Amino acid sequence: MESATKTRRILARLGVVLLQLLMTQVVTFLVSLLVPDIEGFQHDHPALFVLMLGGTFTTGVFLGGWLALRRGWLKEKPRYPARLLAALLGAYVPLVVALILYHTLEAGNPFFFLSMLASAVGFHLPGWAEKE
């Protein structure tokens, strides 16, 4: 019985992470509609592009996680400020490293996925730290 419950929790957490990764793409797409020449913008203003991208990744991860907490898919304390801060750090650290290494971020840069994944892990970190 306990192993079935543990399996359900793991599957729920993986489903929430998938939702969070999808939400990063949705939020990024919606924000990109507001920027007229996104390709020129990312070449002309790479630091502002990183700032925008980190914000969209954090927003997508936080919204997906918030929904999961509100709907009861995750059985943890909300701790929203800690989750937001951890998701923010998770999103920006890989993007800043990528900006330092590449100077201009092109589509398909592997640091984009690392940033999304680190942001999702950052969102879940306060819940894991609480259990230990």
KOLSEZA-561615 format. One record per residue (C-alpha): x negated, y negated, z negated; residue in three letters; residue number from 1. Coordinates in nm, 4 decimals, m for minus. Each point is the difference from the previous one (the first is absolute). Layout:
BEGIN
R        c1        c2        c3  type  seq
R         X         Y         Z   ALA  NUM
...
***
This chain:
BEGIN
R        c1        c2        c3  type  seq
R    0.0000    0.0000    0.0000   MET    1
R   m0.2783   m0.2395   m0.0900   GLU    2
R   m0.1886    0.0656    0.3246   SER    3
R    0.3134   m0.0782    0.2049   ALA    4
R    0.0385   m0.3325   m0.1806   THR    5
R   m0.3670   m0.0789    0.0532   LYS    6
R    0.0302    0.0861    0.3702   THR    7
R    0.3028   m0.2280    0.0346   ARG    8
R   m0.1885   m0.2873   m0.1643   ARG    9
R   m0.2970    0.0456    0.2329   ILE   10
R    0.2248    0.0130    0.3063   LEU   11
R    0.1905   m0.3068   m0.1189   ALA   12
R   m0.3250   m0.1906   m0.0529   ARG   13
R   m0.1257    0.0993    0.3468   LEU   14
R    0.3321   m0.1083    0.1497   GLY   15
R   m0.0252   m0.3351   m0.1764   VAL   16
R   m0.3565   m0.0507    0.1280   VAL   17
R    0.1224    0.0761    0.3530   LEU   18
R    0.2835   m0.2508   m0.0483   LEU   19
R   m0.2501   m0.2583   m0.1237   GLN   20
R   m0.2265    0.0529    0.3022   LEU   21
R    0.2972   m0.0374    0.2331   LEU   22
R    0.1088   m0.3153   m0.1791   MET   23
R   m0.3451   m0.1546    0.0517   THR   24
R    0.0536    0.0398    0.3736   GLN   25
R    0.3535   m0.1411   m0.0088   VAL   26
R   m0.1005   m0.3064   m0.2024   VAL   27
R   m0.3090   m0.0580    0.2161   THR   28
R    0.2103    0.0214    0.3160   PHE   29
R    0.2590   m0.2448   m0.1348   LEU   30
R   m0.2679   m0.2506   m0.1023   VAL   31
R   m0.1778    0.0390    0.3345   SER   32
R    0.3180   m0.1185    0.1705   LEU   33
R   m0.0457   m0.3326   m0.1794   LEU   34
R   m0.3551   m0.0489    0.1324   VAL   35
R    0.0180   m0.0987    0.3697   PRO   36
R   m0.3427    0.1201    0.1229   ASP   37
R   m0.1033    0.2641   m0.2518   ILE   38
R   m0.2925    0.1286    0.2088   GLU   39
R   m0.1474   m0.3473    0.0383   GLY   40
R    0.0710   m0.0675   m0.3671   PHE   41
R   m0.1956    0.3021   m0.1171   GLN   42
R   m0.2998   m0.1020    0.2139   HIS   43
R    0.0087   m0.3720   m0.0804   ASP   44
R    0.0830    0.0253   m0.3715   HIS   45
R   m0.1137    0.3401   m0.1286   PRO   46
R    0.0073   m0.1019   m0.3681   ALA   47
R    0.3594   m0.1236    0.0280   LEU   48
R    0.0876    0.3175    0.1885   PHE   49
R   m0.1405    0.2087   m0.2882   VAL   50
R    0.1948   m0.2141   m0.2463   LEU   51
R    0.3214    0.0558    0.1960   MET   52
R   m0.0627    0.3708    0.0522   LEU   53
R   m0.0800    0.0646   m0.3658   GLY   54
R    0.3192   m0.1789   m0.0956   GLY   55
R    0.2119    0.2050    0.2381   THR   56
R   m0.1584    0.3274   m0.1116   PHE   57
R    0.0535   m0.0879   m0.3657   THR   58
R    0.3584   m0.1070    0.0629   THR   59
R    0.0818    0.3201    0.1877   GLY   60
R   m0.1554    0.2242   m0.2639   VAL   61
R    0.1622   m0.1899   m0.2866   PHE   62
R    0.3460   m0.0028    0.1618   LEU   63
R   m0.0145    0.3735    0.0715   GLY   64
R   m0.1191    0.0747   m0.3525   GLY   65
R    0.2525   m0.2348   m0.1560   TRP   66
R    0.2785    0.1770    0.1876   LEU   67
R   m0.1286    0.3384   m0.1171   ALA   68
R   m0.0107   m0.1157   m0.3616   LEU   69
R    0.3470   m0.1555    0.0157   ARG   70
R    0.1551    0.3070    0.1655   ARG   71
R   m0.1653    0.2359   m0.2495   GLY   72
R   m0.2184    0.1792    0.2541   TRP   73
R   m0.2951   m0.0774   m0.2260   LEU   74
R    0.0528    0.0720   m0.3687   LYS   75
R   m0.2393   m0.2575   m0.1428   GLU   76
R    0.0128   m0.3311   m0.1787   LYS   77
R    0.0255   m0.2886    0.2481   PRO   78
R   m0.3042   m0.2050   m0.1180   ARG   79
R    0.0548   m0.2249    0.3030   TYR   80
R   m0.2726   m0.2617   m0.0697   PRO   81
R   m0.2688    0.2681   m0.0413   ALA   82
R    0.1222    0.1854    0.3103   ARG   83
R    0.0053   m0.3203    0.2057   LEU   84
R   m0.3512   m0.0954   m0.1064   LEU   85
R   m0.1369    0.3490    0.0694   ALA   86
R    0.1715    0.0129    0.3409   ALA   87
R   m0.1379   m0.3457    0.0816   LEU   88
R   m0.3549    0.1002   m0.0904   LEU   89
R    0.0369    0.3261    0.1903   GLY   90
R    0.1084   m0.1863    0.3116   ALA   91
R   m0.2560   m0.2788   m0.0054   TYR   92
R   m0.3236    0.1759   m0.1000   VAL   93
R   m0.0240    0.2171    0.3165   PRO   94
R    0.1096   m0.2907    0.2201   LEU   95
R   m0.2654   m0.2330   m0.1421   VAL   96
R   m0.2652    0.2704    0.0440   VAL   97
R    0.1156    0.0475    0.3604   ALA   98
R   m0.0171   m0.3748    0.0612   LEU   99
R   m0.3553   m0.0087   m0.1322   ILE  100
R   m0.1050    0.2981    0.2134   LEU  101
R    0.1842   m0.0801    0.3241   TYR  102
R    0.0536   m0.3811   m0.0177   HIS  103
R    0.3078    0.0383    0.2247   THR  104
R    0.2550    0.2720   m0.0612   LEU  105
R    0.1304    0.1732    0.3103   GLU  106
R    0.3048    0.2212    0.0313   ALA  107
R   m0.0748    0.3562   m0.1056   GLY  108
R   m0.2619   m0.0922   m0.2572   ASN  109
R   m0.0230    0.2906   m0.2502   PRO  110
R   m0.0060   m0.2440   m0.2900   PHE  111
R    0.3659   m0.0831    0.0688   PHE  112
R    0.1089    0.3512   m0.0964   PHE  113
R   m0.2393    0.0008   m0.2949   LEU  114
R    0.1521   m0.3259   m0.1166   SER  115
R    0.3566    0.1326    0.0243   MET  116
R   m0.0916    0.3214   m0.1785   LEU  117
R   m0.1996   m0.1780   m0.2719   ALA  118
R    0.2931   m0.2337   m0.0568   SER  119
R    0.2391    0.2946   m0.0422   ALA  120
R   m0.2421    0.1729   m0.2381   VAL  121
R   m0.0358   m0.3272   m0.1881   GLY  122
R    0.3771   m0.0193   m0.0410   PHE  123
R    0.0056    0.3452   m0.1603   HIS  124
R   m0.3099   m0.0495   m0.2154   LEU  125
R    0.1739   m0.1687   m0.2962   PRO  126
R    0.2333    0.3002   m0.0285   GLY  127
R   m0.2905    0.2445    0.0039   TRP  128
R   m0.1985   m0.2023   m0.2532   ALA  129
R    0.2993   m0.0014   m0.2336   GLU  130
R    0.0259    0.3812   m0.0047   LYS  131
R   m0.3635    0.0548   m0.0941   GLU  132
***
